[in-house]
Amino acid sequence: MKQFVLAACICLPMALAGCSGSGPVNVTEDADQAKIDEYNRLNQQGMDTMESDEADPEDDS
């Protein structure tokens, strides 16, 4: 019973906070297109770096 009350105290506020929106929200509505492009470029650069690190792992020994 104690575990149920603890789980309810944790989950109930999170569920209530997540249900306050009335619908989907467009987060890029007021964003500057140049900033979006820069974000996409940096994201792609990070993915390329991760791929190259996986392809050429450094020998730690």
C-alpha positions, 0 to 999 in steps of 0.5 A: 500500500505504501508503494502505491501511495508513493507511486501515485504521489509521483505519477499523478502530478506529472500526469496532470501537468502533461494534460494542461495543453489544449492541442499541438503547438508549433515551436518554430512558429516565431523562430528565425529561419537562419537559426533553424538552419544553423541548428540543423547544420550543427545537428548534422555536424554532430551526427557526422562526428559520431559516425566518424568516431564509430568508424575509426575508434581510437585504440585505448591500450 
